[in-house]
Amino acid sequence: MTDSALEMPIIDMATPMPGFPAHRQFVLVRLNDEGLLYAFTSVDNPKLRFLVAPPEPFFPDYAPEIENEVLAALNTKDPDRLLVMVVITAGVNETTANLLAPIIVDQDSRRAMQVVLSDSRLQVRAIMRREF
């Protein structure tokens, strides 16, 4: 299913994002040519959007362990087809990423959910640096 106005695949939330129970469908809008920043934008209210990014360029060692319950909720058949996006908070002096609660998207089923990981070493406000 695509949103004809945006021509982008609609992503259905398997469970709503915390604090946003009414918003179940989102699209990923690319914000730069490199594909490093996206707006995870509500279909029902385009003013509701979250700045997200793939973690690899910023946190190359980040490898979250996804629980079997999450795979089942997303109807995942191939874990290699999961897209992991971290939620970004852009600040004046620093920009941080929430490594503890990434958004996981199954690229085949187009289902997603924000997952709170059980690894207590992961930071909610990890400072983002690009070293390339």
CYANA upper distance limits for C-alpha pairs under 8 A (distance plus 0.5 A):
  1 MET  CA      9 PRO  CA      6.52
  1 MET  CA     10 ILE  CA      6.50
  2 THR  CA      6 LEU  CA      8.38
  2 THR  CA      7 GLU  CA      6.44
  2 THR  CA      8 MET  CA      5.86
  2 THR  CA      9 PRO  CA      4.91
  2 THR  CA     10 ILE  CA      5.79
  3 ASP  CA      7 GLU  CA      5.94
  3 ASP  CA      8 MET  CA      6.34
  3 ASP  CA      9 PRO  CA      7.14
  3 ASP  CA     10 ILE  CA      6.88
  3 ASP  CA     43 VAL  CA      8.47
  4 SER  CA      8 MET  CA      8.00
  8 MET  CA     27 VAL  CA      6.95
  8 MET  CA     28 LEU  CA      7.98
  8 MET  CA     29 VAL  CA      8.48
  9 PRO  CA     27 VAL  CA      6.90
  9 PRO  CA    110 ARG  CA      8.29
 10 ILE  CA     25 GLN  CA      6.85
 10 ILE  CA     26 PHE  CA      6.30
 10 ILE  CA     27 VAL  CA      5.66
 10 ILE  CA     43 VAL  CA      8.42
 10 ILE  CA    110 ARG  CA      7.66
 11 ILE  CA     25 GLN  CA      6.05
 11 ILE  CA     26 PHE  CA      5.63
 11 ILE  CA     27 VAL  CA      6.32
 11 ILE  CA    105 VAL  CA      8.38
 11 ILE  CA    110 ARG  CA      5.50
 11 ILE  CA    111 ARG  CA      6.10
 11 ILE  CA    112 ALA  CA      7.09
 12 ASP  CA     24 ARG  CA      6.29
 12 ASP  CA     25 GLN  CA      5.19
 12 ASP  CA     26 PHE  CA      7.09
 12 ASP  CA    110 ARG  CA      6.81
 12 ASP  CA    111 ARG  CA      5.30
 12 ASP  CA    112 ALA  CA      6.63
 13 MET  CA     17 MET  CA      8.18
 13 MET  CA     24 ARG  CA      5.54
 13 MET  CA     25 GLN  CA      6.60
 13 MET  CA     26 PHE  CA      8.19
 13 MET  CA    111 ARG  CA      6.11
 13 MET  CA    112 ALA  CA      5.25
 13 MET  CA    113 MET  CA      5.95
 14 ALA  CA     24 ARG  CA      8.36
 14 ALA  CA     73 ALA  CA      6.74
 14 ALA  CA     74 LEU  CA      6.83
 14 ALA  CA    111 ARG  CA      6.41
 14 ALA  CA    112 ALA  CA      6.18
 14 ALA  CA    113 MET  CA      6.17
 15 THR  CA     24 ARG  CA      8.13
 15 THR  CA    112 ALA  CA      8.30
 15 THR  CA    113 MET  CA      6.36
 15 THR  CA    114 GLN  CA      8.44
 16 PRO  CA     20 PHE  CA      6.76
 16 PRO  CA     21 PRO  CA      5.56
 16 PRO  CA     22 ALA  CA      7.86
 16 PRO  CA     23 HIS  CA      7.04
 16 PRO  CA     24 ARG  CA      6.35
 16 PRO  CA    113 MET  CA      7.55
 16 PRO  CA    114 GLN  CA      8.49
 17 MET  CA     21 PRO  CA      7.05
 17 MET  CA     23 HIS  CA      8.26
 17 MET  CA    113 MET  CA      7.42
 17 MET  CA    114 GLN  CA      6.53
 23 HIS  CA     42 SER  CA      6.94
 23 HIS  CA     43 VAL  CA      8.43
 23 HIS  CA     44 ASP  CA      7.43
 24 ARG  CA     42 SER  CA      8.22
 25 GLN  CA     42 SER  CA      6.46
 25 GLN  CA     43 VAL  CA      6.12
 25 GLN  CA     44 ASP  CA      7.84
 26 PHE  CA     40 PHE  CA      6.76
 26 PHE  CA     41 THR  CA      5.65
 26 PHE  CA     42 SER  CA      4.87
 26 PHE  CA     43 VAL  CA      5.69
 27 VAL  CA     39 ALA  CA      8.46
 27 VAL  CA     40 PHE  CA      6.31
 27 VAL  CA     41 THR  CA      5.81
 27 VAL  CA     42 SER  CA      7.12
 27 VAL  CA     43 VAL  CA      7.21
 28 LEU  CA     38 TYR  CA      6.62
 28 LEU  CA     39 ALA  CA      6.23
 28 LEU  CA     40 PHE  CA      5.26
 28 LEU  CA     41 THR  CA      6.80
 29 VAL  CA     38 TYR  CA      5.78
 29 VAL  CA     39 ALA  CA      5.52
 29 VAL  CA     40 PHE  CA      6.97
 29 VAL  CA     41 THR  CA      7.57
 30 ARG  CA     35 GLY  CA      6.76
 30 ARG  CA     37 LEU  CA      6.79
 30 ARG  CA     38 TYR  CA      4.99
 30 ARG  CA     39 ALA  CA      7.06
 31 LEU  CA     35 GLY  CA      7.74
 31 LEU  CA     36 LEU  CA      8.31
 31 LEU  CA     37 LEU  CA      5.87
 31 LEU  CA     38 TYR  CA      5.59
 31 LEU  CA     39 ALA  CA      7.29
 32 ASN  CA     36 LEU  CA      7.14
 32 ASN  CA     37 LEU  CA      6.58
 32 ASN  CA     38 TYR  CA      8.12
 36 LEU  CA     53 ALA  CA      6.07
 36 LEU  CA     54 PRO  CA      6.97
 36 LEU  CA     57 PRO  CA      8.40
 37 LEU  CA     51 LEU  CA      7.50
 37 LEU  CA     52 VAL  CA      6.48
 37 LEU  CA     53 ALA  CA      5.37
 37 LEU  CA     54 PRO  CA      8.18
 38 TYR  CA     51 LEU  CA      6.39
 38 TYR  CA     52 VAL  CA      5.74
 38 TYR  CA     53 ALA  CA      6.50
 39 ALA  CA     49 ARG  CA      6.33
 39 ALA  CA     50 PHE  CA      5.99
 39 ALA  CA     51 LEU  CA      5.28
 39 ALA  CA     52 VAL  CA      6.54
 40 PHE  CA     49 ARG  CA      5.77
 40 PHE  CA     50 PHE  CA      5.50
 40 PHE  CA     51 LEU  CA      6.82
 40 PHE  CA     52 VAL  CA      7.04
 41 THR  CA     45 ASN  CA      8.33
 41 THR  CA     46 PRO  CA      6.19
 41 THR  CA     47 LYS  CA      8.00
 41 THR  CA     48 LEU  CA      6.53
 41 THR  CA     49 ARG  CA      4.69
 41 THR  CA     50 PHE  CA      7.02
 42 SER  CA     46 PRO  CA      5.65
 42 SER  CA     47 LYS  CA      7.96
 42 SER  CA     48 LEU  CA      6.13
 42 SER  CA     49 ARG  CA      6.62
 50 PHE  CA     87 VAL  CA      7.19
 50 PHE  CA     88 ILE  CA      8.00
 51 LEU  CA     87 VAL  CA      6.39
 51 LEU  CA     88 ILE  CA      5.76
 51 LEU  CA     89 THR  CA      7.62
 52 VAL  CA     85 MET  CA      6.34
 52 VAL  CA     86 VAL  CA      5.87
 52 VAL  CA     87 VAL  CA      4.99
 52 VAL  CA     88 ILE  CA      5.83
 53 ALA  CA     85 MET  CA      5.72
 53 ALA  CA     86 VAL  CA      6.00
 53 ALA  CA     87 VAL  CA      7.28
 53 ALA  CA     88 ILE  CA      7.54
 54 PRO  CA     83 LEU  CA      8.44
 54 PRO  CA     84 VAL  CA      6.68
 54 PRO  CA     85 MET  CA      5.18
 54 PRO  CA     86 VAL  CA      6.78
 55 PRO  CA     59 PHE  CA      5.95
 55 PRO  CA     60 PRO  CA      7.59
 55 PRO  CA     62 TYR  CA      7.44
 55 PRO  CA     84 VAL  CA      7.80
 55 PRO  CA     85 MET  CA      6.88
 55 PRO  CA     86 VAL  CA      6.66
 56 GLU  CA     60 PRO  CA      5.07
 56 GLU  CA     61 ASP  CA      7.99
 56 GLU  CA     62 TYR  CA      7.44
 57 PRO  CA    130 ARG  CA      7.49
 58 PHE  CA    128 MET  CA      6.60
 58 PHE  CA    129 ARG  CA      6.47
 58 PHE  CA    130 ARG  CA      6.09
 58 PHE  CA    131 GLU  CA      8.28
 59 PHE  CA    128 MET  CA      8.38
 64 PRO  CA    117 LEU  CA      7.92
 65 GLU  CA    117 LEU  CA      8.02
 66 ILE  CA     70 VAL  CA      7.11
 66 ILE  CA     71 LEU  CA      7.75
 66 ILE  CA    117 LEU  CA      8.15
 67 GLU  CA     71 LEU  CA      7.17
 68 ASN  CA     72 ALA  CA      6.70
 69 GLU  CA     73 ALA  CA      6.66
 70 VAL  CA     74 LEU  CA      6.68
 70 VAL  CA    115 VAL  CA      8.27
 71 LEU  CA     75 ASN  CA      6.64
 71 LEU  CA     76 THR  CA      5.58
 71 LEU  CA     77 LYS  CA      8.47
 71 LEU  CA     79 PRO  CA      8.05
 72 ALA  CA     76 THR  CA      6.69
 74 LEU  CA    105 VAL  CA      8.20
 74 LEU  CA    106 ASP  CA      6.82
 74 LEU  CA    109 SER  CA      7.57
 74 LEU  CA    111 ARG  CA      5.81
 74 LEU  CA    112 ALA  CA      6.74
 74 LEU  CA    113 MET  CA      8.16
 75 ASN  CA    106 ASP  CA      8.27
 75 ASN  CA    109 SER  CA      6.99
 75 ASN  CA    111 ARG  CA      8.09
 76 THR  CA     82 LEU  CA      8.45
 76 THR  CA    106 ASP  CA      6.77
 76 THR  CA    108 ASP  CA      8.25
 76 THR  CA    109 SER  CA      7.62
 78 ASP  CA     82 LEU  CA      8.12
 81 ARG  CA    106 ASP  CA      6.64
 81 ARG  CA    107 GLN  CA      6.23
 81 ARG  CA    108 ASP  CA      7.55
 82 LEU  CA    104 ILE  CA      7.06
 82 LEU  CA    105 VAL  CA      6.07
 82 LEU  CA    106 ASP  CA      5.14
 82 LEU  CA    107 GLN  CA      6.51
 83 LEU  CA    104 ILE  CA      6.27
 83 LEU  CA    105 VAL  CA      5.45
 83 LEU  CA    106 ASP  CA      6.76
 83 LEU  CA    107 GLN  CA      7.14
 84 VAL  CA    102 PRO  CA      7.01
 84 VAL  CA    103 ILE  CA      6.47
 84 VAL  CA    104 ILE  CA      5.31
 84 VAL  CA    105 VAL  CA      6.95
 85 MET  CA    102 PRO  CA      6.15
 85 MET  CA    103 ILE  CA      5.68
 85 MET  CA    104 ILE  CA      6.93
 85 MET  CA    105 VAL  CA      8.50
 86 VAL  CA     97 ALA  CA      6.58
 86 VAL  CA     98 ASN  CA      6.36
 86 VAL  CA     99 LEU  CA      6.70
 86 VAL  CA    101 ALA  CA      7.78
 86 VAL  CA    102 PRO  CA      5.12
 86 VAL  CA    103 ILE  CA      6.68
 87 VAL  CA     97 ALA  CA      6.18
 87 VAL  CA     98 ASN  CA      5.98
 87 VAL  CA     99 LEU  CA      8.38
 87 VAL  CA    101 ALA  CA      8.32
 87 VAL  CA    102 PRO  CA      6.97
 87 VAL  CA    103 ILE  CA      7.88
 88 ILE  CA     95 THR  CA      7.56
 88 ILE  CA     96 THR  CA      6.24
 88 ILE  CA     97 ALA  CA      5.02
 88 ILE  CA     98 ASN  CA      7.00
 89 THR  CA     95 THR  CA      6.23
 89 THR  CA     96 THR  CA      5.75
 89 THR  CA     97 ALA  CA      6.78
 90 ALA  CA     94 GLU  CA      7.31
 90 ALA  CA     95 THR  CA      4.95
 90 ALA  CA     96 THR  CA      7.03
 91 GLY  CA     95 THR  CA      5.65
 91 GLY  CA     96 THR  CA      8.25
 94 GLU  CA    127 ILE  CA      7.32
 94 GLU  CA    128 MET  CA      8.11
 95 THR  CA    127 ILE  CA      6.45
 95 THR  CA    128 MET  CA      6.24
 96 THR  CA    125 ARG  CA      5.55
 96 THR  CA    126 ALA  CA      5.58
 96 THR  CA    127 ILE  CA      4.92
 96 THR  CA    128 MET  CA      5.83
 97 ALA  CA    124 VAL  CA      7.28
 97 ALA  CA    125 ARG  CA      5.88
 97 ALA  CA    126 ALA  CA      5.66
 97 ALA  CA    127 ILE  CA      7.00
 97 ALA  CA    128 MET  CA      7.00
 98 ASN  CA    102 PRO  CA      7.25
 98 ASN  CA    123 GLN  CA      6.90
 98 ASN  CA    124 VAL  CA      4.72
 98 ASN  CA    125 ARG  CA      5.78
 98 ASN  CA    126 ALA  CA      6.91
 99 LEU  CA    122 LEU  CA      6.22
 99 LEU  CA    123 GLN  CA      6.01
 99 LEU  CA    124 VAL  CA      6.14
 99 LEU  CA    125 ARG  CA      7.88
 99 LEU  CA    126 ALA  CA      7.36
100 LEU  CA    115 VAL  CA      8.50
100 LEU  CA    116 VAL  CA      6.34
100 LEU  CA    117 LEU  CA      6.05
100 LEU  CA    118 SER  CA      8.48
100 LEU  CA    119 ASP  CA      7.96
100 LEU  CA    120 SER  CA      8.30
100 LEU  CA    122 LEU  CA      5.68
100 LEU  CA    123 GLN  CA      6.20
100 LEU  CA    124 VAL  CA      5.91
101 ALA  CA    114 GLN  CA      6.62
101 ALA  CA    115 VAL  CA      5.62
101 ALA  CA    116 VAL  CA      4.84
101 ALA  CA    117 LEU  CA      6.59
101 ALA  CA    124 VAL  CA      7.88
102 PRO  CA    114 GLN  CA      6.12
102 PRO  CA    115 VAL  CA      6.27
102 PRO  CA    116 VAL  CA      7.63
103 ILE  CA    112 ALA  CA      7.29
103 ILE  CA    113 MET  CA      6.08
103 ILE  CA    114 GLN  CA      4.64
103 ILE  CA    115 VAL  CA      6.72
104 ILE  CA    112 ALA  CA      5.92
104 ILE  CA    113 MET  CA      6.07
104 ILE  CA    114 GLN  CA      6.66
104 ILE  CA    115 VAL  CA      7.53
105 VAL  CA    110 ARG  CA      6.98
105 VAL  CA    111 ARG  CA      6.33
105 VAL  CA    112 ALA  CA      4.75
105 VAL  CA    113 MET  CA      7.32
106 ASP  CA    110 ARG  CA      5.83
106 ASP  CA    111 ARG  CA      6.05
106 ASP  CA    112 ALA  CA      6.75
107 GLN  CA    111 ARG  CA      8.08
